Amino acid sequence: MKINRLNSIILLGLIAIISILVAQLLWTKEAFTLEQKKLSQKAHIALLEVSRKLYEGTDHEHSCQNPVQKISNDYYIVNIENDFEPDILEFYLKSEFKKMNITTDFEYAMYNCQSDEMVYGDYVSLSKKGKQNKTVYFPKHKNLVYYFAVRFPNETTYLFSSMRFWFVLSTALILILLIYVYSIFKLLQQKKYSELQRDFINNMTHEFKTPLSSILIASKYLIEQNPIKEDKKLHTYTDIIIKQSHKLNNHIEKILNIAKSDYVPLEIKKETVLIVPIIEETIENIRLKYPEANVRIESASAEYKIETDVFHFHNLVYNLLDNAIKYCTDKPDILVQISSQNQTLKLAFIDNGIGIPVKNISFIFDKFYRVKNEKSNEVNGFGLGLYYVKEICNLQNWKIKAENNSEKGVTITLSIPYKK
């Protein structure tokens, strides 16, 4: 159900962005057409005014018919029934185009009836980029004697520059679409890797648990036999098999629980409890495993209460103490320091271990992460203990941080919301 919902959201998001992009491109195309019509209308009005002025001061009257003809998008001809000078024509063209706010370059030519050909006039730059020497072909027009032609060689560039905002917006939408597609691709790729990892862990632990259960059953039966009880060495070896099998079974259970928590959140049943007795009980349990370890509590009060899940809090403390003892080369000396500050209860686990390199300290709560050091090859584990601790803290909105001590070891501090 969750997968189908994710796929639906991805598909709807993709359709929405593509629809917006298509609409934007259609609007841009429509805006370009409107800009083209707008330029054509302004050019038409300007050329009409030029033709009217060319008739002024002459014996000919201005024709009532429209003398301006648009041959193509960038090419116009204007029919004048009297002779005119090229300098005057250029002056009128410049002034009228300026009035109509036509700032793109243009060039003009006039028909010479004596030579029966178009005589190129000039290239006029209105864009202040300097005059360019260009020669553009001006075709002759039949049945006209006195006329001039105007061409806008940079019309397309001029229209695009006037639509800069539309193109920037379209480009931004295209980039958003590409980023979205890339993000979706990476998300699906990550989802695939996550599923492969989950299937691998489930299959691996299942394959381990089946033979391990058989080993435990056989070993427990074996240790009860009289020949084994009578032989001290055999009894010791059998006991080692049982203990190590239990240890391996605990590791497998931990992996299964962590893998399960990725898809089904751990269940937290909160209740108000005194934390000092819980920590003391956990210390007693850890001493059974590590009798040589010196673990003590330093607390300003024995009445500190918090809301937490007792089972998970016990496991959290056990994991932190177990981790501190395992990564210690000297006799383990661990201080559990409890103090309150404002509305926060500080629970610090201070050890005398080998410490953590500064470049690795930010990764120690990641799943399956283990720092490579002198003890990592000796210590059994999968890099899940501190990840589990971090998950429990996150579920209860607690903060956790790790930092190296000034002399030796590491301090892991829990910040727990606390009300007196």
RAWOMO-V913519 format. One record per pair of residues at least 4 apart in sequence whose C-alpha atoms are under 6 Angstrom apart, sorted by sequence separation. I is the first residue (numbers start at 1). J is the second residue. If there is no record, write none. Layout:
i=(I I)
j=(J J)
This chain:
i=(15 27 71 93 98 112 167 179 199 200 201 209 215 218 240 241 260 261 287 309 310 312 318 319 340 372 394 405 71 97 112 223 261 340 356 393 405 70 111 125 228 229 339 340 404 69 111 228 325 339 403 69 110 338 403 68 110 338 402 68 109 337 402 67 109 337 401 67 109 336 401 108 336 370 400 108 335 368 369 400 107 335 368 399 107 334 368 399 107 334 367 398 106 333 398 105 333 105 367 105 365 366 104 365 103 104 103 328 327 328 274 274 273 273 272 272 111 271 270 271 110 270 294 297 299 109 270 293 294 295 296 297 298 299 109 269 108 268 50 108 107 107 106 106 205 46 355 354 355 352 353 352 351 351 350 349 349 348 81 348 80 319 347 80 347 79 346 78 346 78 345 77 345 77 344 76 316 344 345 76 344 75 343 75 343 74 74)
j=(19 31 75 97 102 116 171 183 203 204 205 213 219 222 244 245 264 265 291 313 314 316 322 323 344 376 398 409 76 102 117 228 266 345 361 398 410 76 117 131 234 235 345 346 410 76 118 235 332 346 410 77 118 346 411 77 119 347 411 78 119 347 412 78 120 348 412 79 121 348 413 121 349 383 413 122 349 382 383 414 122 350 383 414 123 350 384 415 124 351 384 415 124 351 416 124 352 125 387 126 386 387 126 387 126 127 127 353 353 354 304 305 305 306 306 307 147 307 307 308 148 308 332 335 337 148 309 332 333 334 335 336 337 338 149 309 149 309 92 150 150 151 151 152 252 96 409 409 410 408 409 409 409 410 411 411 412 412 146 413 146 385 413 147 414 147 414 147 415 148 415 148 416 149 416 149 389 417 418 150 418 150 418 151 419 151 152)
